């Protein structure tokens, strides 16, 4: 997220992917933020904490789950990942 905008650099995306795969491997929680666009609107930023349960490289998405919910997130829409 260079300069505070929602564009993610290649280096940031690489770091996100490392953390997502590591969460799946080591079973620890992350906080993931992503953009979700709605018809007729620019979109919103969503966040969720949880453990990565599945990385689907073919569909380019990850499944994040916590005690109350599970969410599939498209990799291209991820804008931030915190351990």
C-alpha positions as CSV (number, residue, x, y, z in Angstrom):
1,X,0.0,0.0,0.0
2,X,2.5,2.5,-1.1
3,X,1.7,6.2,-0.2
4,X,-1.5,5.1,1.7
5,X,-3.5,4.1,-1.4
6,X,-5.0,0.7,-2.1
7,X,-2.5,-0.3,-4.7
8,X,-0.2,-3.1,-3.5
9,X,3.4,-3.4,-4.8
10,X,4.8,-6.7,-6.0
11,X,7.1,-6.8,-2.9
12,X,4.2,-6.3,-0.6
13,X,2.1,-9.0,-2.4
14,X,5.1,-11.4,-2.1
15,X,5.3,-10.7,1.7
16,X,1.5,-11.3,2.0
17,X,1.7,-14.6,0.2
18,X,4.6,-15.7,2.5
19,X,2.6,-14.9,5.6
20,X,-0.6,-16.5,4.3
21,X,1.2,-19.8,3.4
22,X,3.1,-19.7,6.8
23,X,-0.2,-19.3,8.6
24,X,-1.6,-22.4,6.8
25,X,1.6,-24.3,7.6
26,X,2.1,-23.3,11.2
27,X,-1.6,-22.8,12.2
28,X,-1.4,-19.2,13.5
29,X,-3.8,-16.3,13.2
30,X,-3.5,-13.3,10.9
31,X,-5.5,-10.2,10.3
32,X,-6.3,-9.9,6.5
33,X,-7.7,-6.8,4.8
34,X,-9.1,-6.8,1.3
35,X,-11.2,-4.7,-1.0
36,X,-14.8,-5.7,-1.8
37,X,-16.5,-3.8,-4.6
38,X,-20.2,-3.5,-4.8
39,X,-22.4,-2.8,-7.9
40,X,-22.8,0.9,-8.2
41,X,-20.3,1.7,-5.6
42,X,-16.5,2.1,-5.4
43,X,-16.3,-0.6,-2.7
44,X,-15.3,-1.2,0.8
45,X,-12.4,-2.5,2.8
46,X,-13.1,-5.6,4.8
47,X,-10.9,-7.2,7.5
48,X,-11.0,-10.5,9.2
49,X,-8.7,-12.4,11.6
50,X,-8.2,-16.1,11.4
51,X,-6.0,-19.0,10.3
52,X,-5.5,-19.8,6.6
53,X,-7.2,-23.2,6.1
54,X,-6.6,-23.5,2.4
55,X,-4.6,-21.8,-0.4
56,X,-6.1,-22.4,-3.8
57,X,-3.4,-21.4,-6.3
58,X,-5.5,-22.3,-9.3
59,X,-8.5,-20.1,-8.3
60,X,-6.1,-17.5,-6.8
61,X,-7.9,-17.4,-3.4
62,X,-7.4,-18.3,0.2
63,X,-9.8,-19.6,2.9
64,X,-9.5,-17.8,6.2
65,X,-11.4,-19.2,9.2
66,X,-11.8,-18.3,12.9
67,X,-14.1,-19.6,15.6
68,X,-17.3,-17.9,14.2
69,X,-16.9,-17.8,10.4
70,X,-15.0,-18.8,7.3
71,X,-14.3,-16.6,4.2
72,X,-12.8,-17.2,0.8
73,X,-10.7,-14.2,-0.3
74,X,-9.3,-13.5,-3.7
75,X,-5.6,-13.0,-3.6
76,X,-5.6,-10.0,-6.0
77,X,-8.0,-8.1,-3.6
78,X,-5.8,-8.5,-0.5
79,X,-4.4,-5.1,0.5
80,X,-2.8,-5.9,3.9
81,X,-1.8,-8.8,6.1
82,X,-0.7,-8.6,9.8
83,X,0.6,-11.4,12.0
